[in-house]
Amino acid sequence: MNSTPTMTTPTTSLAAVFTQPNHPLELRNLSLPPLAAGEALVRITCCTICGSDLHTFTGARSSPAPSVLGHEILGIVESVSDNVTDVAGKAIKTGDRITWSVAASCGTCERCDRRMPQKCESLFKYGHELCGDGAELNGGLAEHCVLKPGTAIVRLPDQLPDTVACPVNCATATVAAAFAAAVRQDESLRDRRVLIYGAGMLGLTSVAFAKVAGAANVTVCDVSETRRELATKFGATNSCAEVTADDFDCVFEMSGHPAAVHSAINAAGIGGRIVLVGSVSPSPPVNVDPERIVRRLLSIHGVHNYAPKDLQTAVNFLTEHHADFPFATLVEASYSLNDVNDAFQYAVQQRPIRVAVRQAGESC
């Protein structure tokens, strides 16, 4: 007599655990906890390695350990508790293909009330939290991730490839926030002169945003000739290793290098807006001429992470325009979770724009 096989819910999930800088990640089977109210369990299909992951791995930045790195994540909802909705207020259900914000916020503290959920007083950051106390699966370098209440969730369309979509909840959404900060109310970047420092994922995405916004001129500054050439494929009209002009309407600093920050402020023209994004780790102070800022009517904005609306903007942007630019080429190699240490070695040694880590049976 034939019997119908019974599907069993897994009780553990394979994860690559960071224990200390410059040491191999340890593959461990971590317990799958029962879901609390407002949580969802996602089967991760793909995770790309961000620059901040490399900084943690190499010891360039301090990060909790042990932890599961990775925050550029997407996956399929496997189970969901009550009252889990996307940013549009629609209920999340099993089988949904989603991305989510790099952090979860409480929604009730003073910072959340001031529309700065990315600076929530009790912020929970995926890929940056300790493993323990029932919160082991909180990063992308694992088979599963548990989404906490207060996480901004956006569904992904089927036509958006994994490797294109993975950075949407980090670089793309951050760029969306930066461009929102770059324009005053009722203004746009149409016919404006735009300068972008850095031609990594942030900078290249910024070039694409500027082109779609109708900027008249987009100049990219990067010390790497290879990356400057790549920027032209994203629509940059000019590229250079050093900026000498001082008449740009909007300047985006995406590299985080102190010399670039100083140059960015000096490159802005009358009424120029400077958006600083790349300075996310300690660096030497930068000399600023206050008279120049006053007389030129300059505005300087700092952008770190983003709000839920920026994540939706980012997903919409890639859905509509990813085929217009070579986003699909930016993930230069793909590894399985079992080979995650090879992925990190490749990323450290070759410095590609992105490397993907996929789960068994997945193709990203």
N, C-alpha and C positions, 0 to 999 in steps of 0.2 A: 504494500500500500504506500503510495507516494504521499509525502507530507509537504506542506507549503513552508518554505524557509521563513523564519521569523527575523525581522530586522531588530537589531539591538542598538540601543543608544550608547555611544562610547562614554567611558568614565574618565578617560585621560586624553590629553592632547600633547603631541610632540612640540617642543619649543626649544629655540636656541637661546641659552641663558648667558648673559654677560656677567662675568664675575669680577674682572679687573682689567685695566687697560693693557693692551698689547699681549693678551692671552687669548687662546682660541675660545670661541663660544662653545658652551657645553650643551649637547643635545640631551634634553631631559623630558620624561613623560610627567606632565603636571596634571593635577586633578581638575576635572571639569566641575565647578561648583554649581549648586542649584541656583536658579535665577531668582533674584529678589525683585520686588515691585519696580517697574520701570526699566528693567534690564532686558537685553537681547543677546543671544549667542550667535556669532557669525562664524561661518567656515571661511577662512581666509583663502583666497585664490591667488593673490599676488601682492607682493610688497616690494617697493623700490627703496634702495639705500640712499638716504639723504646725506648731505654734507654734515649735518649735526650728528648723525649716527657714526660717521667716520671720526669726528672730533672726539666723541665719547670713547670709541674703540681704541684710538691712538693715545688717549690721555690728554688731548688738547683742551678738553673741558671736563669739569667735574660732574659726575652723574651717579645716581644711586646704584648700588649693587648689593645683591644680585638683581637683575632686571631683564626683561625681554625688550630689546630695542626694536625700532621700526615704527613709524607713524604714517608713512605714505602707504595706506592700506585700502584694499577693497575686498569684498567678499559677498557670500550668499547667506541670508538669514536662515539659521537652522531651527531656532526656537525663540519665542518671544513671550514676555510676561505682559501684564496689563498696561494699558495707557502708554505705549511706545509709538510716537508719531514722528513723521518727517518734518522738515522746516515749514512745509505748507499746511501742517496740521492733519495730514492723512495718516491713518493707522498703518504701521509697518506689519508685514505678514511674512510667514515662512515662504522662502523661495525668492524673496526680493533681492535683487543685486544692488548693493548700496556702497556708498562711501560715507565717511563721517568726519566730524571736526577733530583736529588734533588734541582738543581738550574738552572736558565736560565742566560745566559751571552750575552753580546752585540756583541762579535766577532770582535770588531774593536779597543778596547782600548789597551794600551801598554801591559797589562798582558795577554789579549787574544792573542795578537800578539806573545807573548813569550810562547804560548801553555800552559797557566795556566788559562783556562776559569773558573775553580772553584774558582779563586781569582779575577774575573772580577771586575773592579772598580765600576760597577753598578749592582752587583749581585742581583738576585731576588731568594729567597729561599722558596720553597714550605713548608708550615707548620710552617713558621717562620715570616710571614709578617702580618702587620696590616690589619684588615678588614676595608675597606672603599675606597672611590674614585673609585668605579667600580671594585675593586679587592678583593671582599669579599670571593669568592670561590677559595682559593689558598692553601687549605690543604686537607688531606685525610679523615678527620672525617666529611664527608659530602656526599650528594648524587651525587654531581658533582664537577668537578675541571676544571678551565679554564687554558689551557696551553699557556704560553707566547712565543713570538718569541725568538729564542736562546735556546730553550729547546731541549736537546738530547732525541730523541724518538727511542725506539726499539720495534718491534713487538714481541709478545710472541707466541710460538707454543702451539697448543691445548693440547698437552700431558703434559705440565708443570702445575701442580695444583696451584691454587691461593695462598694457604698458603705457598707453597714452593717458588713461584715466588715473593711474596710481598717484602721480604727483599733484592731482587736482586739489587734495585736501591740505596741501602744504604750500608748494611754490605757487600754483595757479591762484589759489584763494588769497594768498598773501599779496600777489600782484594785483588782484582785484581790489583789495583794500587800499593798496598804494595808489592806484589810479583814482579811486574814489576820493582820496585825500588831496590829489593833485589839482582838482578843479573846484572852483568856487560854485556856488549855487547858480544855476541857469547858464553855466559855461561848459565848454567842452575842449577837447584837444584838437579839434578840427583846424587845420591850417597852422598849427603851432609848431615851434621848433623844440624838439625833444632830445635830451641827452641822457644816455644810460651808461652807467659805470658797471662793468662786469658782464661777461657773456656766458655765465653758467645757466642753470635752469631758470633762476629768477630773471636774469637779464634777457635771455632769449624769449622767455614768455612775455616780458615787458615790451620787447620789440613787436611781437605779434599783436599785443593789445594796442600799442600806439598806431600801428598800421590800420587796424580795424577802426580805430577812433578817428582816422582821417588826418593824422599829423602830416604836416607838409614836409618835414625833414626829421629823420631819426638817425642820430649819430650814436655809435657804440664805442666805448673806450675799454680796451682790455690789453694787457701786456702780451697775451698769446695771439700770435698771428692765425693759428688754426681756429681759435674760437672767434676771432674777428671775421674770418671767412665764413664760418657757420652763421654768424649774425646776419650777414648779407642774404643768406638763404631764407631767413625769417623776415626779410624786408628792410633791413637797415640800409639807408641811403649813403651813409658815410661810416667809416671806422677809423680808429687811430689808437696809438699806444699812449698818447699824451694830448690833453686838451689845451688849446691856446685861445679859443674864442671865449667871449663872455656875454653872449647875447641870447642864451637859451631861455625859452619860456617856462619849461618844466624840466627838472633834473631829477633823475632817479639814481640813488646810490645803492647798488646791489652787492657790491663786493665786500664791504666791511673794512677795507684797508684805510687806515687813518689819512694817508696821502690823498686817497680818492675822495674822502669826505671833505678835506680842505679844498681840493680842486673843484668839487661839486658846488660848494658855496660860492666860490669865485667865478664859476662859469655861468651863473644865473644872471639874466638881463633885468631891466627895469620891470618891476612887478613879478619877478620870477618866483616860482614855487619849487622848493627843494624837498624831496621826500627821501628820508634816510631809512633804509630797510636792512642793509647787510651787517650792521654793527651789533651783533648778538653775543659777542664775547669781549672780555676786557681788552682794552687797547690803550696806547698812549693818548693823552689829551691832544686836541686839535686847536690850533690858534684861530680865533675868529675875530674879524674886524667889525665891531658893532656899528661903526659909522657907515660902512658899506651896506649893511643890512638895513639901516634906517633910511639912508638916502636912496637906495634902490627899491625900497618898499618890498623887501624880500620876506617870504614866509618859509619857515623850516618846520617840517612835520616828521615825527617819528612814527613808524608803523611796525608793530610787532604782532604777529599772528593776525587774527581777523574775527569778524562777527559772523553769525550764521548766514546773513544775507549775502556776504561775500563768497561763501562756499557755493551757494546756489548760483550766483553770478558766474563763478568759475566753471561750474558744470555746464551751464548754458553756453558759455563761450567756447569750450572745447567741443561740445556737441555740434555747434553751428560752424566752427572754423578750424577744427583740428586737421581736416584734409587740405586746407589752404596753406598749411605750413608743415615743415618736416618734423612734427612732434614725434612721429613713430620711429624716427631714427635716433632719438636721444637716449633710449635704453640700448646700450651697446653690447650687453651680454646678459644672459639669463642662466640662473643656477637653480637646482632643486634645494629644498630646505635641508636635506641631508648633506649637501655640499656648501653650506652657508659660509664656512670659513674660507673656502676657495673664492667665494664671491667677494668677501671683504678683502682678501689679499689682492684680487684683481682691481678692486676699487681703489685701494691705497696705492698700489704701484702704478696703475695706468691712468688714474684720474679721469675716468670717463664722466660724461654728464650724469648718467644714471646706470645702475646695475639692478636687475630684477631678481627676486627670490620667489620661486613658485612652489606650490604644494604638489605632492605626488599626484600624477594624473591630470594636472592642469597645464595648460599651455598659455603663457603670457608673454 
